[in-house]
Amino acid sequence: MSRTEQFQELRPLLFSIAYRILGSVSEAEDAVQETWLRFETSSTEPRSVRAFLSTAVTRISVDVLRSARRRREEYVGAWLPEPLLTDPYEDPARSAELADSVSMAALLLLERLSPLERAAFVLREVFGFGYPEVATAVGRSEAACRQLVVRARRHMTAGRPRFEADRKEREALAARFFDALREGDVAGLRDLLAADVTLVGDGGGKAPQLARAVNGAESVARLLASVFPSMVRTHVVLEPHEVNGRPGAVFRDREGRVLHTMTLDVLDGRITAIGTVINPDKLAHLGPVADAWALHREVRAARRLSG
């Protein structure tokens, strides 16, 4: 195969590695593009194209992450990963690891790791790379990489929920939740939420957003029920969609432009966390983005009329 064909064959893997390290679709795509440029201009033919490209995309992603962490410290409001609707990489032998590692909850746990811990964990635990490959990719000895993975695994295990619902149970619960959301049914929403549920919104200072996280079933249910029926009256459409491997939805305005995404975490038959991403910079890869401020004013006007 030509270099272009070899690269295109491995592109889904490279993007999936970069996205899990970075938590950003746009940054992952940039890292993959930079990897291609390095491969295209390399004067030598690598013994293993997969190893060469995986190493390149990992090192580029680690460098980007180190820079991004400084920006995230100055981020306005809560930071959530960019929503991913479809993971391009598939491996039936590692489907559970791949699905779990792309969830919002897992990506937020990965944020607690150092860049090298994150990279080593992603390569080893998610994609099943051998330690010699991990060592080459992160530029450390095999022994050091084993320690990186051990520390990362300890942090990830400590933060994981003890039990997650299976896919069908999650989807059924999400369908009931979105029905109650459309109707503004406070009692129906409250019955589906865990007592300590948390609602987090990421606007990045560029769209209407929550001043802080909202906690507790009663508070979250009342807030959601007060807002979404008015959004429906302004012709906002809720499209149920898997987001980051979990039940969620894409919300669109009357023109079909993306307003925001919502993701649901489910544990023990209840929704434990709700994450909404409305920052337009994090939605551009999903298509044309709505003017959230204009819609916010319209919704407020609709709520005043209904009240």
C-alpha positions as CSV (number, residue, x, y, z in Angstrom):
1,M,0.0,0.0,0.0
2,S,1.0,3.6,-0.5
3,R,1.7,5.8,2.6
4,T,-1.6,7.5,2.1
5,E,-3.4,4.2,2.1
6,Q,-1.5,2.9,5.2
7,F,-2.3,6.1,7.0
8,Q,-6.0,6.1,6.1
9,E,-6.3,2.5,7.3
10,L,-4.9,3.5,10.7
11,R,-6.5,6.9,11.0
12,P,-9.5,5.7,13.2
13,L,-7.1,4.2,15.7
14,L,-4.9,7.4,15.7
15,F,-8.0,9.6,16.3
16,S,-9.3,7.4,19.1
17,I,-5.9,7.4,20.9
18,A,-5.6,11.2,20.6
19,Y,-9.2,11.9,21.7
20,R,-8.8,9.8,24.9
21,I,-5.6,11.6,25.7
22,L,-7.0,15.1,24.9
23,G,-10.7,14.9,25.5
24,S,-11.1,17.2,22.5
25,V,-12.3,16.3,19.0
26,S,-10.7,19.3,17.4
27,E,-7.4,18.9,19.1
28,A,-7.4,15.1,18.3
29,E,-8.1,15.9,14.6
30,D,-5.2,18.4,14.6
31,A,-2.9,15.8,16.3
32,V,-3.8,13.2,13.6
33,Q,-3.1,15.7,10.9
34,E,0.3,16.6,12.3
35,T,1.0,12.9,12.5
36,W,0.3,12.5,8.8
37,L,2.6,15.4,8.0
38,R,5.4,13.7,10.0
39,F,4.8,10.4,8.3
40,E,4.5,12.0,4.8
41,T,7.8,13.9,5.1
42,S,9.8,11.1,6.9
43,S,12.7,10.0,4.7
44,T,12.9,6.5,6.2
45,E,10.4,3.6,5.9
46,P,9.4,2.5,9.4
47,R,9.6,-1.2,10.2
48,S,6.1,-1.0,11.7
49,V,3.8,1.8,10.4
50,R,1.4,1.2,13.2
51,A,4.1,1.6,15.8
52,F,5.5,4.7,14.1
53,L,2.1,6.4,13.8
54,S,0.9,5.5,17.2
55,T,4.1,6.8,18.8
56,A,3.8,10.1,16.8
57,V,0.2,10.7,17.6
58,T,0.8,9.9,21.3
59,R,3.8,12.3,21.6
60,I,2.0,15.1,19.8
61,S,-1.1,14.6,22.0
62,V,1.0,14.6,25.2
63,D,2.6,17.9,24.1
64,V,-0.8,19.4,23.3
65,L,-2.3,18.2,26.6
66,R,0.5,19.9,28.6
67,S,-0.3,23.2,26.9
68,A,-4.1,22.6,27.1
69,R,-3.9,22.1,30.9
70,R,-2.7,25.7,31.3
71,R,-5.6,26.9,29.3
72,R,-8.1,24.8,31.2
73,E,-7.0,26.3,34.5
74,E,-8.3,29.6,33.1
75,Y,-11.4,28.2,31.6
76,V,-14.7,30.0,32.4
77,G,-17.0,27.7,34.4
78,A,-17.0,23.9,34.4
79,W,-14.9,22.1,31.8
80,L,-16.3,19.0,30.0
81,P,-14.8,17.0,27.2
82,E,-16.0,17.7,23.6
83,P,-18.9,15.4,22.9
84,L,-18.2,12.5,20.6
85,L,-21.2,10.9,18.8
86,T,-19.3,8.1,17.1
87,D,-16.0,6.5,17.9
88,P,-14.4,5.7,14.5
89,Y,-12.3,2.8,15.9
90,E,-13.7,-0.6,16.5
91,D,-12.1,-3.7,18.0
92,P,-14.5,-6.5,19.0
93,A,-11.8,-8.0,21.3
94,R,-11.6,-4.7,23.3
95,S,-15.2,-3.3,22.9
96,A,-15.8,-3.0,26.6
97,E,-12.6,-1.1,27.3
98,L,-13.2,1.2,24.3
99,A,-16.8,2.0,25.2
100,D,-16.0,2.6,28.9
101,S,-13.0,4.8,28.2
102,V,-14.8,7.3,26.0
103,S,-17.6,8.1,28.5
104,M,-17.7,11.6,30.0
105,A,-17.1,10.1,33.5
106,A,-14.0,8.2,32.4
107,L,-12.6,11.2,30.5
108,L,-13.0,13.4,33.5
109,L,-11.2,10.8,35.6
110,L,-8.4,10.8,33.0
111,E,-8.1,14.5,33.6
112,R,-6.8,13.8,37.1
113,L,-3.8,11.9,35.7
114,S,-0.5,13.4,34.5
115,P,-0.1,13.6,30.7
116,L,2.3,10.6,30.7
117,E,0.1,8.5,33.0
118,R,-2.9,9.3,30.8
119,A,-1.0,8.3,27.6
120,A,0.4,5.1,29.1
121,F,-3.0,4.1,30.6
122,V,-4.8,4.8,27.3
123,L,-2.3,2.8,25.2
124,R,-2.0,-0.1,27.6
125,E,-5.4,-0.5,29.3
126,V,-7.7,0.7,26.5
127,F,-6.0,-0.3,23.3
128,G,-3.9,-3.3,24.6
129,F,-0.5,-2.1,23.5
130,G,2.4,-4.1,24.9
131,Y,4.8,-2.4,27.3
132,P,7.6,-2.2,24.7
133,E,5.2,-0.2,22.4
134,V,4.1,2.0,25.3
135,A,7.6,2.7,26.3
136,T,8.6,3.7,22.8
137,A,5.5,5.9,22.5
138,V,5.9,7.9,25.8
139,G,9.8,7.8,25.7
140,R,10.2,6.0,29.0
141,S,11.6,2.6,30.1
142,E,9.3,-0.4,30.3
143,A,9.7,-0.4,34.1
144,A,8.7,3.3,34.3
145,C,5.7,2.7,32.1
146,R,4.5,-0.2,34.3
147,Q,4.6,2.3,37.2
148,L,2.8,4.9,35.2
149,V,0.0,2.4,34.4
150,V,-0.2,1.1,38.0
151,R,-0.7,4.7,39.3
152,A,-3.2,5.5,36.6
153,R,-5.1,2.3,37.2
154,R,-5.3,3.0,40.9
155,H,-6.7,6.5,40.3
156,M,-9.2,5.3,37.7
157,T,-10.4,2.4,39.8
158,A,-10.9,4.5,42.8
159,G,-13.1,6.9,40.9
160,R,-15.3,4.4,39.0
161,P,-18.8,3.6,40.1
162,R,-19.4,0.2,41.6
163,F,-22.1,-0.8,39.2
164,E,-23.3,0.5,35.9
165,A,-26.6,-0.4,34.2
166,D,-26.4,-2.4,31.0
167,R,-27.0,-0.7,27.7
168,K,-30.7,-1.6,27.3
169,E,-31.5,-0.5,30.9
170,R,-29.7,2.8,30.3
171,E,-31.5,3.4,27.0
172,A,-34.9,2.7,28.6
173,L,-34.2,5.0,31.5
174,A,-33.0,7.7,29.1
175,A,-36.2,7.4,27.0
176,R,-38.4,8.0,30.1
177,F,-36.2,10.9,31.2
178,F,-36.4,12.7,27.8
179,D,-40.2,12.2,27.8
180,A,-40.5,13.8,31.2
181,L,-38.1,16.5,30.1
182,R,-40.3,17.5,27.1
183,E,-43.4,17.6,29.3
184,G,-41.8,19.5,32.2
185,D,-42.8,16.7,34.5
186,V,-41.1,17.5,37.8
187,A,-42.3,14.4,39.6
188,G,-41.4,12.2,36.6
189,L,-37.9,13.6,36.4
190,R,-37.4,13.4,40.2
191,D,-38.3,9.7,40.2
192,L,-35.5,9.0,37.6
193,L,-32.8,11.0,39.4
194,A,-30.4,9.8,42.1
195,A,-30.8,11.7,45.3
196,D,-27.3,13.2,44.9
197,V,-27.5,13.8,41.1
198,T,-25.4,16.6,39.7
199,L,-26.1,18.8,36.7
200,V,-23.1,20.4,35.1
201,G,-23.1,22.8,32.1
202,D,-20.1,23.8,30.0
203,G,-20.5,27.1,28.2
204,G,-16.9,28.3,28.4
205,G,-18.1,31.8,28.9
206,K,-19.3,31.8,25.2
207,A,-22.9,30.8,25.8
208,P,-25.6,30.9,28.5
209,Q,-24.4,28.5,31.3
210,L,-25.1,27.6,34.9
211,A,-23.2,29.7,37.4
212,R,-22.3,26.5,39.2
213,A,-23.2,22.8,39.3
214,V,-26.8,22.0,40.5
215,N,-27.0,19.2,43.1
216,G,-29.9,17.1,44.4
217,A,-32.9,15.4,42.7
218,E,-35.4,18.1,43.7
219,S,-33.3,21.1,42.5
220,V,-32.2,19.4,39.2
221,A,-35.8,18.3,38.4
222,R,-37.3,21.7,39.0
223,L,-34.6,23.5,37.0
224,L,-35.0,21.2,34.0
225,A,-38.8,21.2,34.2
226,S,-38.8,25.0,34.2
227,V,-36.6,25.4,31.2
228,F,-37.2,22.7,28.6
229,P,-41.0,23.1,27.9
230,S,-40.2,26.7,27.0
231,M,-37.4,25.5,24.7
232,V,-39.9,23.2,23.0
233,R,-42.3,26.1,22.5
234,T,-39.5,27.9,20.6
235,H,-39.2,24.8,18.4
236,V,-36.0,23.4,19.9
237,V,-35.8,19.7,18.9
238,L,-34.4,17.0,21.2
239,E,-32.8,14.2,19.2
240,P,-31.9,11.2,21.5
241,H,-28.4,10.1,20.5
242,E,-25.6,8.1,22.1
243,V,-23.0,10.6,23.3
244,N,-19.6,9.4,24.4
245,G,-20.9,5.9,24.5
246,R,-23.7,6.8,27.0
247,P,-27.4,7.8,26.6
248,G,-27.7,11.4,25.6
249,A,-29.2,13.9,23.1
250,V,-28.4,16.6,20.6
251,F,-30.6,19.7,20.9
252,R,-31.2,21.7,17.7
253,D,-32.9,25.0,17.0
254,R,-35.7,25.4,14.4
255,E,-33.1,25.7,11.7
256,G,-31.5,22.4,12.6
257,R,-28.4,24.0,14.0
258,V,-26.8,22.4,17.1
259,L,-27.7,24.2,20.4
260,H,-26.1,21.8,22.9
261,T,-25.6,18.1,23.8
262,M,-26.6,16.3,26.9
263,T,-25.1,13.2,28.4
264,L,-26.6,10.9,31.2
265,D,-24.6,8.8,33.6
266,V,-26.7,5.9,35.0
267,L,-26.0,3.9,38.2
268,D,-28.2,1.5,40.2
269,G,-31.3,2.4,38.1
270,R,-31.0,6.2,38.5
271,I,-29.4,9.0,36.7
272,T,-26.4,10.2,38.8
273,A,-25.0,12.9,36.6
274,I,-26.1,15.1,33.7
275,G,-23.6,17.0,31.6
276,T,-24.5,19.6,29.0
277,V,-22.0,21.1,26.5
278,I,-23.2,24.4,25.0
279,N,-19.8,26.0,24.3
280,P,-20.0,26.7,20.5
281,D,-16.3,25.9,20.1
282,K,-16.9,22.4,21.3
283,L,-19.9,21.8,19.0
284,A,-18.6,22.9,15.6
285,H,-17.5,19.4,14.6
286,L,-21.2,18.4,14.9
287,G,-22.4,20.8,12.2
288,P,-23.7,24.4,12.1
289,V,-24.0,25.8,15.6
290,A,-27.0,27.8,16.9
291,D,-26.9,31.3,18.4
292,A,-27.4,30.2,22.0
293,W,-27.7,33.8,23.3
294,A,-30.5,34.6,20.9
295,L,-32.3,31.4,21.7
296,H,-31.8,32.1,25.4
297,R,-33.6,35.5,25.1
298,E,-36.4,33.8,23.1
299,V,-36.9,31.1,25.8
300,R,-37.0,33.7,28.5
301,A,-39.7,35.6,26.6
302,A,-41.7,32.4,26.2
303,R,-41.4,31.6,29.9
304,R,-42.7,35.1,30.8
305,L,-45.7,34.6,28.4
306,S,-46.5,31.2,29.8
307,G,-46.2,32.4,33.4
